[in-house]
Amino acid sequence: MKERHLITQKRRSRGCEYEGGSEKKLDSFEDYAVSVAIYANRGERTAQLLQQPEVIVTSVEEASSSAKPLVKQFKKLSKKIKKIIASLPQQEVNEEEASLFDVLWLLLASVIFVPIFQKLPGGSPVLGYLAAGILIGPYGLSIIRHVHGTKAIAEFGVVFLLFNIGLELSVERLSSMKKYVFGLGSAQVLATAVVVGLVARICGQAGPAAIVIGNGLALSSTAVVLQVLQERGESTSRHGRATFSVLLFQDLAVVVLLILIPLISPNSSKGGVGFQAIAEALGLAAVKAAIAITAIIAGGRLLLRPIYKQVAENQNAEIFSANTLLVILGTSLLTARAGLSMALGAFLAGLLLAETEFSLQVESDIAPYRGLLLGLFFMTVGMSIDPKLLVSNFPVITSTLGLLICGKTILVSVIGKIFGISIISAIRTGLLLAPGGEFAFVAFGEAVNQGIMSSEMSSLLFLVVGLSMAITPWLAAGGQLIASRFEQHDVRSLLPVESETDDLQDHIIICGFGRVGQIIAQLLSERLIPFVALDVRSDRVAVGRALDLPVYFGDAGSREVLHKVGAERACAAAITLDTPGANYRTVWALSKYFPNVKTFVRAHDVDHGLNLEKAGATAVVPETLEPSLQLAAAVLAQAKLPTSEIAATINEFRSRHLAELTELCEASGSSLGYGFNRIMSKPKSQSPDSLDDAQVSEGTLAV
C-alpha cells in the first residue's frame, strides 16, 4: 500500500507540471492508466518496456498536415510513459511470473471488452477481442510487447475452429460443394489477385511486389468470417456455404503463394522468376500434399473408429479428451510438414470423425479450447494494429481500405452470380470475403524477408488488413440489412421465437421439412395435432411459411433451438433429416437434454439404425421399407391379385422383415432395435416377438 501511495504521489506531482485545465486532466488520466498497467508488470517487464518497439512509425514530416498535431500528442505521451517507468521501483520478476501477468491481462481485457462490444449495434465478440488486443498490445499500453509467443499459441484457435467445422460437415455434403470450392474459389482468388496486382503495379510497385500484394489481399480471414457466420446462425445458409467453400480453397492457395515468394525474390539464386523452378516447386508441393491428404483420409477411416472405441471402453473422460487433442495436433502437424496449413489437417480430421458415433462428444470436449484460443487469436490480430501509423497515414490507409472492400465485394458478387448464386446471396458472400485475412500477415512478412517489398509498405498493408478484419462483423450486418430490404425471405425472420411457441403443449417436433417432413406435417394438420417443424434450408422454411405452417429456421441438433420450440413440453419428435450424421446428432441432443420426448427416426440401413438406437431413439424405421412395399403392392395389383391377398402379403412381409431386424439388433447387443418396445410400454424382459402383427404394422405406419 505504501509503494502504491508513493507512485500516486509521484504521478500527481508530475501532472502538476503541465498548465491548462483540459490538458492537465487528460495527462493525469493517461498517467494513471499507464501507471496502473505498469505496476502489475514491474522488474524485468519494466526493462522490456524501456526498449524501443520494433515497428515502423512514420515521422511527423511524412504525415499529412491534419494528422501532425495528433502525432505530436502521441510522441509527448510516449516520453511521459518513459519518465513514469523510470520512476518506478525496480523489483525482479521471474519469467514464470511475467508469463502469468500476460495471461491475467489477456483474460481481464477480454472479460471487459467482449461484453461491451456485444451490446453495440451490430457488435460482435470478435470486435471486443480486437479492441482488447489494440489496448494491451505493443502499440497501445505496451502491457504485452512481444507477441510472437502469444501468436504461436493463438494459431491453434484457427486449427480448432476448422476441426469443429469439419465435425459439422459430412463427406457427402463436402462433395456436393466441390463446384463452389474449386470453381467459385479459384475464380475469386485468380480474379482478385490479377485486379489488385495490376492496381499495385500502376501505383508504382515492382512486378514481384505487385504479385505478392495481389495474392495476399485476395485472401480472407477464415477465423473471423466463420466465427461471424456461426454467431449469426448463417453457417448453413446459401451465402454461408459459398463463403466457406471459397475460404477452403484459399487455404489451399496459401501453399502456392508461400512457395512462389522465394522464387520471385531478387535474392533468389535462380535470378528472379524462373518458369521451370516454379513448375518444379509446385509439382513437388502437389505430390507432398496429395500424399499427406491421402494418408490422413485412409488412416483416419481405418484407425479412428477402433481407437475411439478402445478409449471409450475405459470410461475415462480425460483420456478421451487427450485422444482428441492427439488426433487434432497429429493431423495438423502432418499437413504442416507437407507444406499445407495446419488448419487444413485439422479440418480433415474433423471431417473423418464426423462419420463416427463419437463426433458429438468430441465436439463437446473441444468447445472450451476452441473458444479461448480463437479469442486469443483475435487479440493478437488487434495487437498488430498501430493507431499512430493509422493517424499519420490516415488518407492513404482509408482509401486503400475502401478500395479493397468495394473492389472485392464487386468481384465476388459478379463471380457468384455467374456460378448461379442469387444476387443478394452473392453480395453477402462478397461482403464477408472482402476483408483481408491472417495469411496476408505471413505472406507480406515473408516478402519483406526476401527483399520483395519494403518494411514501410508491409506495415501499411498490415494495418489495412487488420482494420478490414475488424470491420467484418459490421459488413455481415450490412449484408443482413441488404437482404432484409431486398430479399423476400430473410433467415432471421424465420428463426423460432419463444413467444410464438409458449402455448404449445404435448406437441410434435418435426426435425427436417423435406418431402417426408412435409407429408407428416400435412397429416398432423388434418388431424389438428399441434406441431412445429425445423429445417436449416431457408427455401424449405419459406415454403412452409407460405402455407401458414409453424416452420422455423434452425438446427434441430442444437439444444438452444430445441428449447425455443418448447422441447421440454413436447411429447414426440419425428426426425427426417437428409444425412445420417444430422439424424444421429438430433437424436443424441433430444435424448440427452429432453429425455421426455419420444424420438421417431428413419434409418438409412441396419448399421445406421443400430447407432440411432444407441443414441437413444425410441423407434427406428427403415426408410426403404414402406416405399418398397407400396411399389410391390402396385406391381401385385397389376398382376391381377385380389386386393385382400395383396394386403395380406404385404402385412406378412412387413411383420417378418421387422422381426428379422429385431433379432439382428438383439444379436448385436441392442435392447431396443426396431421392436418399438418403448412405444408399446413393454418391459425390457418381454420379447419383441410377443407383439402381434397388427401392433407392429400400426406402429410402423404411425411414423
C-alpha positions in Angstrom: 0.0 0.0 0.0 2.9 2.4 0.8 4.5 1.7 -2.5 1.3 2.3 -4.4 0.8 5.6 -2.4 4.3 6.8 -3.4 3.6 6.0 -7.1 0.3 8.0 -6.8 2.1 11.0 -5.2 4.8 11.0 -8.0 2.1 10.8 -10.6 0.3 13.8 -9.2 3.4 15.8 -8.8 4.4 15.1 -12.4 0.8 16.0 -13.5 1.1 19.4 -11.8 4.0 20.4 -14.1 1.6 21.0 -17.0 -0.5 24.1 -17.4 -4.0 24.3 -18.9 -7.2 22.8 -17.4 -8.2 20.2 -20.1 -4.7 19.2 -21.0 -3.8 18.7 -17.3 -6.8 16.4 -16.8 -6.0 14.4 -19.9 -2.4 13.9 -18.9 -3.3 12.9 -15.4 -5.8 10.3 -16.6 -3.3 8.9 -19.1 -0.6 8.8 -16.4 -2.9 7.0 -14.1 -3.9 4.3 -16.7 -0.4 3.7 -17.8 1.0 3.5 -14.2 -1.7 1.0 -13.2 -0.8 -1.2 -16.1 3.0 -1.0 -15.5 2.6 -1.6 -11.8 1.5 -5.2 -12.4 4.5 -5.9 -14.7 7.4 -4.3 -12.9 11.0 -5.6 -12.7 12.0 -7.5 -15.8 8.9 -6.3 -17.6 10.0 -2.8 -16.8 13.3 -3.4 -18.5 11.5 -4.8 -21.6 9.2 -1.8 -21.8 12.2 0.6 -21.9 13.2 -0.9 -25.2 12.2 0.7 -28.5 9.4 -1.0 -30.3 10.4 -2.8 -33.5 7.9 -1.1 -35.7 7.9 1.4 -38.5 6.5 4.8 -37.3 6.1 7.4 -39.9 7.7 10.7 -38.9 5.8 14.0 -38.4 7.3 15.4 -41.5 5.9 12.5 -43.6 2.5 12.7 -42.0 -0.3 14.8 -43.5 -0.8 18.3 -42.1 -4.1 17.4 -40.5 -2.5 14.5 -38.6 0.6 16.3 -37.3 -1.0 17.6 -34.0 -2.2 14.0 -33.1 1.2 12.6 -33.9 2.9 15.1 -31.6 0.4 14.2 -28.9 1.4 10.5 -29.2 5.1 11.4 -29.0 4.6 13.5 -25.9 2.6 10.7 -24.4 5.4 8.3 -25.2 8.0 10.5 -23.4 5.8 10.8 -20.4 5.4 7.0 -20.2 9.2 6.6 -20.2 9.5 9.0 -17.3 6.9 7.2 -15.3 8.6 3.8 -16.0 12.0 5.3 -14.9 10.4 6.5 -11.6 9.0 3.1 -10.7 10.8 1.0 -8.1 12.8 -1.9 -9.5 11.9 -5.5 -8.4 13.0 -8.7 -10.0 10.2 -10.7 -11.7 11.0 -14.2 -13.0 9.9 -15.5 -16.3 7.0 -17.6 -14.9 5.5 -14.6 -13.2 5.9 -12.4 -16.3 4.0 -15.1 -18.3 1.3 -15.3 -15.6 0.9 -11.5 -15.8 0.4 -11.8 -19.6 -2.3 -14.3 -19.1 -4.0 -12.2 -16.5 -4.0 -9.2 -18.7 -5.4 -11.1 -21.7 -8.2 -12.5 -19.6 -9.0 -9.2 -17.9 -9.1 -7.3 -21.2 -11.4 -10.0 -22.8 -13.8 -10.0 -19.9 -14.1 -6.2 -20.0 -14.3 -5.6 -23.7 -16.2 -8.5 -25.2 -19.4 -7.9 -23.3 -19.3 -4.2 -24.1 -18.9 -4.7 -27.8 -21.6 -7.4 -27.9 -24.1 -4.8 -26.7 -23.2 -2.3 -29.5 -25.4 -2.2 -32.6 -24.0 -4.8 -35.0 -21.5 -5.7 -32.3 -19.6 -9.0 -32.1 -17.3 -10.7 -29.6 -14.7 -10.5 -32.4 -14.7 -6.7 -32.1 -14.2 -6.9 -28.4 -11.2 -9.2 -28.7 -9.7 -6.9 -31.4 -10.2 -3.8 -29.2 -8.6 -5.6 -26.2 -5.6 -6.6 -28.3 -5.1 -3.0 -29.5 -5.2 -1.7 -25.9 -2.8 -4.1 -24.3 -0.6 -4.7 -27.3 2.8 -3.1 -28.2 1.1 -0.2 -30.0 -1.3 0.6 -27.1 -0.3 0.5 -23.4 2.5 -1.9 -24.2 1.5 -4.3 -21.4 2.2 -7.2 -23.8 5.0 -6.0 -26.0 6.4 -9.1 -27.7 3.5 -11.1 -29.2 5.4 -13.7 -31.1 5.0 -16.4 -28.4 1.3 -15.4 -28.0 0.8 -15.7 -31.7 2.3 -19.2 -31.8 -0.3 -20.4 -29.3 -3.1 -18.3 -30.8 -2.7 -20.0 -34.2 -4.3 -23.1 -32.7 -7.5 -21.2 -32.4 -7.9 -21.4 -36.1 -6.9 -25.1 -36.0 -9.6 -25.9 -33.5 -12.2 -23.8 -35.5 -11.5 -25.7 -38.7 -11.7 -29.0 -36.8 -15.1 -28.0 -35.4 -16.3 -27.1 -38.9 -15.2 -30.5 -40.2 -17.2 -32.2 -37.4 -20.3 -30.3 -38.5 -19.9 -31.4 -42.2 -20.0 -34.7 -43.9 -18.1 -36.2 -46.8 -21.4 -36.2 -48.8 -22.0 -32.5 -48.1 -18.4 -31.6 -48.9 -18.6 -33.5 -52.2 -21.7 -31.5 -53.1 -19.8 -28.3 -52.5 -17.0 -29.1 -54.9 -18.4 -26.7 -57.5 -18.1 -23.8 -55.1 -14.7 -24.9 -53.6 -12.8 -25.4 -56.9 -15.0 -23.3 -59.2 -16.0 -20.2 -57.3 -13.0 -20.4 -55.0 -10.4 -20.5 -57.8 -12.2 -17.8 -59.8 -12.3 -15.5 -56.8 -8.6 -15.9 -55.9 -7.4 -15.5 -59.5 -9.6 -12.6 -60.4 -8.9 -10.7 -57.2 -5.1 -11.4 -57.4 -5.0 -10.1 -61.0 -7.0 -6.9 -60.4 -5.3 -6.0 -57.1 -1.9 -6.8 -58.6 -2.5 -4.5 -61.6 -3.6 -1.7 -59.3 -0.4 -2.1 -57.3 1.7 -2.1 -60.4 0.1 1.0 -61.7 0.8 2.7 -58.3 4.5 2.1 -58.8 5.2 -1.3 -57.1 7.7 -3.6 -58.8 6.4 -6.7 -60.5 7.2 -9.2 -57.7 5.8 -6.9 -55.1 2.6 -6.5 -57.1 2.2 -10.3 -57.4 2.6 -10.7 -53.6 0.2 -7.8 -52.8 -2.4 -9.1 -55.3 -2.3 -12.7 -54.0 -2.1 -11.6 -50.3 -5.1 -9.3 -50.5 -7.1 -11.9 -52.4 -7.2 -14.0 -49.2 -9.8 -13.6 -46.5 -9.9 -14.4 -42.8 -11.1 -18.0 -42.2 -11.2 -17.4 -38.4 -13.1 -14.1 -38.4 -15.6 -14.9 -41.1 -16.5 -18.4 -39.9 -16.9 -17.1 -36.3 -19.2 -14.3 -37.5 -21.3 -16.8 -39.6 -21.7 -19.0 -36.5 -22.6 -16.1 -34.3 -25.3 -15.0 -36.7 -26.6 -18.5 -37.4 -25.8 -18.3 -41.1 -23.3 -21.1 -41.5 -25.8 -23.3 -43.3 -27.3 -20.5 -45.4 -26.6 -20.3 -49.2 -24.1 -17.5 -48.8 -22.6 -19.2 -45.7 -21.9 -22.4 -47.7 -20.5 -20.4 -50.6 -18.3 -18.3 -48.3 -17.0 -21.4 -46.5 -16.2 -23.1 -49.9 -14.1 -20.1 -51.0 -12.3 -20.0 -47.7 -11.4 -23.7 -48.0 -9.9 -23.1 -51.5 -8.0 -20.1 -50.1 -6.3 -22.3 -47.5 -5.0 -24.4 -50.4 -4.0 -21.3 -52.4 -1.8 -20.1 -49.5 0.5 -23.0 -50.1 1.1 -21.9 -53.7 1.7 -18.3 -52.6 4.3 -19.2 -49.9 6.1 -21.4 -52.5 6.1 -18.6 -55.1 7.5 -15.8 -52.9 11.1 -17.2 -52.6 11.2 -18.0 -56.3 10.4 -14.4 -57.4 12.7 -12.8 -54.9 15.5 -10.7 -56.3 17.8 -12.5 -53.8 16.9 -15.9 -55.3 19.7 -18.0 -56.7 17.6 -18.5 -59.8 17.9 -14.8 -60.6 14.2 -14.0 -60.4 11.2 -15.6 -61.9 12.0 -18.9 -63.5 9.2 -20.9 -65.0 11.0 -24.2 -64.6 11.8 -23.6 -61.0 8.3 -22.6 -60.2 6.8 -25.6 -62.0 9.2 -28.0 -60.2 8.4 -26.5 -56.8 4.7 -26.5 -57.3 4.8 -30.1 -58.7 6.7 -31.3 -55.6 4.3 -29.5 -53.3 1.3 -31.0 -55.1 2.8 -34.5 -54.7 3.5 -34.0 -51.0 0.1 -32.6 -50.4 -1.6 -35.5 -52.2 0.3 -38.0 -50.1 -0.5 -36.2 -46.9 -4.2 -35.9 -47.6 -4.5 -39.5 -48.8 -2.7 -40.7 -45.7 -4.9 -38.8 -43.4 -8.1 -39.9 -45.1 -7.1 -43.6 -45.4 -5.6 -43.8 -42.0 -8.4 -41.9 -40.4 -11.1 -44.2 -41.8 -9.2 -47.3 -40.8 -8.0 -46.3 -37.4 -10.1 -43.5 -35.9 -13.2 -45.6 -35.0 -11.3 -48.5 -33.5 -9.1 -46.2 -31.5 -12.0 -44.2 -30.1 -13.9 -47.4 -29.3 -11.0 -48.6 -27.3 -10.6 -45.3 -25.5 -14.3 -45.1 -24.8 -14.4 -48.5 -23.2 -12.0 -47.2 -20.5 -14.7 -44.7 -19.5 -12.1 -42.1 -18.7 -13.1 -38.6 -19.9 -9.6 -37.2 -19.5 -8.1 -39.9 -21.7 -10.9 -39.4 -24.3 -10.1 -35.6 -24.4 -6.4 -36.3 -24.7 -7.0 -38.7 -27.6 -9.0 -35.9 -29.4 -6.1 -33.4 -28.9 -3.7 -36.0 -30.2 -5.7 -36.5 -33.3 -6.1 -32.8 -34.0 -2.4 -31.9 -33.4 -1.2 -35.0 -35.2 -3.1 -34.4 -38.4 -2.2 -30.7 -38.2 1.5 -31.4 -37.9 1.3 -33.9 -40.8 -0.2 -31.4 -43.2 2.2 -28.7 -42.0 5.2 -30.9 -42.7 3.7 -31.5 -46.2 3.7 -27.7 -46.8 -0.1 -27.3 -46.2 -1.7 -25.3 -43.5 -2.2 -26.8 -40.0 -5.9 -25.8 -40.2 -6.4 -28.0 -43.3 -5.2 -31.1 -41.5 -7.5 -30.3 -38.5 -10.4 -29.9 -40.9 -9.8 -33.3 -42.5 -9.6 -34.9 -39.0 -12.9 -33.3 -38.1 -14.5 -34.5 -41.4 -13.4 -38.1 -40.7 -14.6 -38.0 -37.1 -18.0 -36.7 -38.2 -18.7 -40.1 -39.7 -18.3 -41.8 -36.3 -20.7 -42.1 -33.4 -18.2 -40.1 -31.2 -18.4 -36.8 -33.0 -20.9 -35.2 -30.6 -18.7 -35.9 -27.5 -15.6 -34.8 -29.3 -17.3 -31.5 -30.3 -18.3 -31.0 -26.6 -14.8 -31.7 -25.4 -13.0 -29.2 -27.7 -15.5 -26.4 -27.2 -13.6 -24.7 -24.3 -10.2 -24.9 -26.1 -11.7 -23.6 -29.3 -13.3 -20.6 -27.7 -10.4 -19.5 -25.6 -7.7 -20.0 -28.3 -9.9 -18.3 -31.0 -10.4 -15.3 -28.7 -6.6 -15.2 -28.2 -6.1 -15.3 -32.0 -8.3 -12.3 -32.5 -6.5 -10.4 -29.7 -3.1 -11.0 -31.5 -4.6 -9.5 -34.6 -5.6 -6.4 -32.6 -2.0 -6.2 -31.3 -0.8 -5.8 -34.9 -2.8 -2.6 -35.4 -0.8 0.6 -34.8 -3.0 3.6 -34.1 -0.1 6.0 -34.6 0.6 4.7 -38.1 -3.1 5.0 -38.8 -3.2 8.6 -37.8 -0.1 9.6 -39.7 -1.2 7.9 -42.9 -5.0 8.2 -42.5 -5.9 9.3 -46.1 -3.8 6.6 -47.7 -4.9 3.8 -45.4 -8.6 4.7 -45.5 -8.7 5.0 -49.3 -6.8 1.6 -49.7 -9.2 0.0 -47.2 -12.2 1.4 -49.1 -10.9 0.2 -52.5 -10.2 -3.2 -51.1 -13.7 -3.7 -49.6 -15.6 -2.3 -52.6 -13.4 -4.0 -55.2 -13.5 -7.5 -53.7 -17.2 -7.2 -53.0 -18.0 -6.3 -56.6 -15.7 -9.0 -58.0 -17.1 -11.8 -55.7 -20.7 -10.7 -56.4 -20.2 -10.9 -60.2 -18.4 -14.2 -60.0 -21.0 -15.6 -57.6 -23.8 -14.6 -59.9 -22.0 -16.4 -62.8 -21.9 -19.6 -60.6 -25.7 -19.5 -60.1 -25.9 -17.8 -56.7 -28.7 -15.2 -56.3 -27.6 -11.6 -56.4 -28.4 -11.0 -52.7 -26.5 -14.1 -51.6 -23.6 -13.2 -53.9 -23.4 -9.7 -52.4 -23.5 -11.1 -48.9 -20.7 -13.5 -49.8 -18.7 -10.7 -51.3 -19.0 -8.5 -48.2 -17.8 -11.4 -46.0 -14.9 -12.2 -48.2 -13.9 -8.6 -48.9 -11.6 -8.1 -45.8 -8.1 -9.4 -45.8 -7.0 -12.5 -43.9 -4.5 -13.7 -41.3 -2.4 -15.4 -44.0 -1.7 -12.0 -45.5 0.5 -11.2 -42.5 2.5 -14.3 -43.2 2.9 -13.6 -46.9 3.8 -9.9 -46.5 6.3 -10.7 -43.7 8.0 -13.3 -45.9 8.1 -10.8 -48.8 10.0 -8.4 -46.6 12.4 -11.1 -45.6 13.0 -11.9 -49.2 13.6 -8.3 -50.2 10.5 -8.1 -52.4 8.8 -5.2 -50.6 9.9 -2.6 -48.1 9.1 -2.8 -44.4 7.2 0.5 -44.6 4.9 -0.9 -47.3 4.3 -4.1 -45.3 3.5 -2.0 -42.2 0.8 -0.1 -44.1 -0.6 -3.3 -45.6 -0.7 -5.0 -42.1 -2.8 -2.1 -40.9 -5.2 -2.2 -43.8 -5.7 -6.0 -43.4 -6.1 -5.7 -39.6 -8.7 -2.9 -39.9 -10.6 -4.8 -42.6 -10.8 -7.9 -40.4 -12.0 -5.7 -37.6 -15.0 -4.4 -39.6 -16.1 -7.9 -40.8 -19.0 -8.1 -38.3 -20.3 -4.8 -39.5 -20.0 -5.9 -43.1 -22.0 -9.0 -42.2 -24.6 -6.8 -40.6 -24.7 -4.7 -43.7 -25.4 -7.8 -45.8 -28.2 -8.7 -43.5 -29.7 -5.2 -43.9 -29.5 -5.5 -47.7 -31.2 -8.9 -47.6 -34.0 -7.7 -45.3 -34.6 -4.8 -47.7 -34.5 -6.6 -51.0 -34.9 -10.3 -50.3 -38.4 -11.6 -49.8 -37.5 -14.3 -47.2 -34.9 -13.4 -44.6 -33.3 -16.1 -42.5 -33.5 -14.0 -39.3 -37.3 -13.7 -39.6 -37.5 -17.5 -39.9 -35.8 -18.2 -36.7 -38.0 -19.6 -33.9 -39.1 -17.2 -31.1 -40.0 -18.4 -27.7 -43.1 -16.2 -27.5 -44.5 -17.9 -30.6 -44.2 -21.4 -29.0 -45.1 -20.6 -25.4 -48.7 -22.0 -25.7 -47.6 -25.3 -27.2 -48.1 -28.4 -25.0 -47.8 -32.1 -25.9 -46.9 -31.1 -29.5 -44.8 -32.9 -32.1 -41.5 -31.6 -33.3 -40.7 -32.4 -36.9 -36.9 -32.2 -37.5 -36.5 -31.7 -41.2 -39.0 -30.2 -43.6 -38.2 -32.1 -46.7 -40.5 -34.4 -48.6 -41.1 -36.8 -45.6 -41.4 -34.0 -43.1 -43.9 -32.1 -45.3 -46.1 -35.3 -45.5 -46.0 -35.7 -41.7 -46.9 -32.1 -41.3 -49.8 -32.4 -43.6 -51.2 -35.4 -41.8 -50.8 -33.7 -38.4 -52.5 -30.6 -39.7 -55.5 -32.5 -41.0 -55.9 -34.2 -37.5 -55.4 -30.8 -35.8 -52.5 -32.2 -33.8 -50.2 -29.3 -32.7 -46.7 -29.5 -34.2 -43.7 -27.3 -35.0 -41.1 -28.0 -37.8 -37.4 -27.1 -38.0 -35.1 -27.1 -41.1 -31.7 -25.5 -41.9 -32.7 -24.7 -45.5 -34.4 -21.3 -45.8 -36.2 -22.2 -49.0 -38.0 -25.1 -47.3 -38.9 -22.9 -44.4 -40.2 -20.3 -46.8 -42.5 -23.0 -48.4 -43.9 -23.9 -45.0 -44.5 -20.3 -44.1 -46.2 -19.7 -47.4 -48.7 -22.4 -46.4 -49.1 -20.7 -42.9 -47.4 -23.7 -41.1 -45.3 -23.3 -38.0 -42.0 -24.0 -39.7 -38.8 -22.3 -38.4 -35.2 -22.0 -39.5 -32.9 -23.7 -37.0 -30.5 -26.7 -36.4 -32.6 -29.4 -34.8 -29.4 -30.8 -33.1 -28.9 -27.5 -31.1 -30.1 -27.5 -27.5 -30.9 -23.8 -27.7 -33.1 -24.2 -30.8 -35.0 -27.2 -29.4 -35.6 -25.2 -26.2 -37.1 -22.3 -28.3 -39.6 -24.7 -29.9 -40.7 -26.0 -26.5 -39.0 -29.4 -26.5 -39.4 -29.7 -22.7 -43.2 -29.7 -23.2 -43.2 -31.8 -26.4 -44.4 -35.4 -26.5 -42.6 -36.7 -29.5 -40.2 -35.8 -32.3 -40.2 -37.1 -35.9 -36.6 -36.9 -37.3 -36.5 -36.9 -41.1 -33.2 -35.1 -41.8 -31.3 -35.8 -45.0 -27.9 -37.1 -43.6 -27.2 -39.9 -41.2 -24.9 -37.7 -39.1 -27.6 -35.0 -38.7 -30.2 -37.6 -37.6 -27.8 -39.1 -35.1 -26.9 -35.7 -33.6 -30.5 -34.7 -33.2 -31.4 -38.0 -31.6 -28.5 -37.6 -29.2 -29.4 -34.0 -28.3 -33.1 -34.9 -27.6 -32.1 -37.9 -25.6 -29.6 -36.0 -23.5 -31.3 -32.7 -22.9 -35.0 -33.6 -23.3 -35.5 -37.3 -22.3 -39.3 -36.8 -22.0 -39.5 -36.6 -25.8 -40.0 -39.9 -27.7 -38.0 -39.8 -30.8 -39.1 -41.5 -34.1 -36.3 -41.5 -36.7 -35.7 -43.0 -40.1 -32.6 -45.1 -40.7 -30.7 -45.5 -44.0 -29.6 -49.0 -43.2 -29.2 -51.5 -40.4 -25.9 -50.1 -39.1 -27.3 -46.6 -39.1 -30.4 -47.9 -37.2 -28.2 -49.5 -34.5 -26.3 -46.3 -34.0 -29.5 -44.4 -33.7 -30.8 -46.8 -31.2 -27.7 -46.5 -29.1 -28.1 -42.7 -29.2 -31.5 -43.0 -27.5 -34.0 -43.3 -30.3 -37.5 -44.6 -29.2 -38.3 -46.1 -32.6 -36.2 -46.6 -35.8 -37.9 -47.1 -39.1 -36.0 -48.3 -42.2 -36.6 -45.6 -44.8 -36.6 -48.1 -47.7 -39.2 -50.5 -46.3 -42.6 -48.7 -46.8 -41.8 -47.3 -50.3 -40.6 -50.8 -51.4 -43.9 -52.3 -50.0 -46.0 -49.8 -51.8 -44.2 -50.3 -55.1 -44.6 -54.1 -54.6 -48.3 -53.7 -53.9 -48.7 -51.8 -57.2 -46.9 -54.5 -59.1 -49.0 -57.2 -57.5 -52.2 -55.3 -58.4 -51.0 -55.2 -62.0 -50.6 -59.0 -61.8 -54.3 -59.3 -61.1 -54.0 -60.4 -57.5 -57.1 -59.7 -55.3 -56.8 -56.7 -53.0 -57.3 -58.8 -49.9 -54.4 -61.1 -50.9 -52.2 -58.2 -51.7 -52.8 -56.6 -48.2 -52.2 -60.0 -46.5 -49.0 -60.5 -48.4 -47.7 -57.0 -47.7 -48.5 -57.2 -44.0 -46.9 -60.6 -43.7 -43.7 -59.5 -45.3 -43.6 -56.3 -43.2 -44.0 -58.3 -40.0 -41.4 -60.9 -41.0 -38.9 -58.2 -42.0 -39.3 -56.2 -38.8 -39.0 -59.4 -36.8 -35.7 -60.3 -38.6 -34.4 -56.8 -38.0 -35.3 -57.0 -34.3 -33.5 -60.3 -33.9 -30.5 -58.8 -35.7 -30.5 -55.9 -33.2 -30.8 -58.2 -30.2 -27.9 -60.4 -31.5 -25.7 -57.3 -31.7 -26.5 -56.4 -28.1 -29.3 -53.9 -28.8 -32.1 -53.7 -26.3 -34.5 -51.8 -28.5 -33.7 -52.0 -32.2 -36.7 -52.0 -34.4 -39.1 -53.7 -31.9 -40.9 -50.5 -30.7 -40.7 -51.7 -27.1 -40.8 -48.1 -25.7 -43.8 -47.2 -27.8 -45.9 -50.1 -26.6 -44.6 -49.6 -23.0 -43.4 -53.3 -22.8 -41.0 -54.3 -20.1 -37.4 -55.0 -21.3 -37.7 -58.6 -20.4 -40.6 -59.2 -22.8 -39.7 -60.4 -26.2 -40.5 -58.3 -29.2 -41.9 -61.4 -30.8 -44.9 -61.2 -28.5 -46.1 -58.1 -30.4 -48.8 -59.2 -32.8 -48.7 -58.2 -36.5 -51.3 -55.5 -36.2 -49.3 -53.7 -33.5 -46.1 -53.8 -35.4 -47.7 -52.7 -38.5 -49.6 -49.9 -36.8 -46.5 -48.7 -35.0 -44.6 -48.6 -38.3 -47.3 -46.7 -40.2 -47.8 -44.2 -37.3 -44.4 -42.7 -38.1 
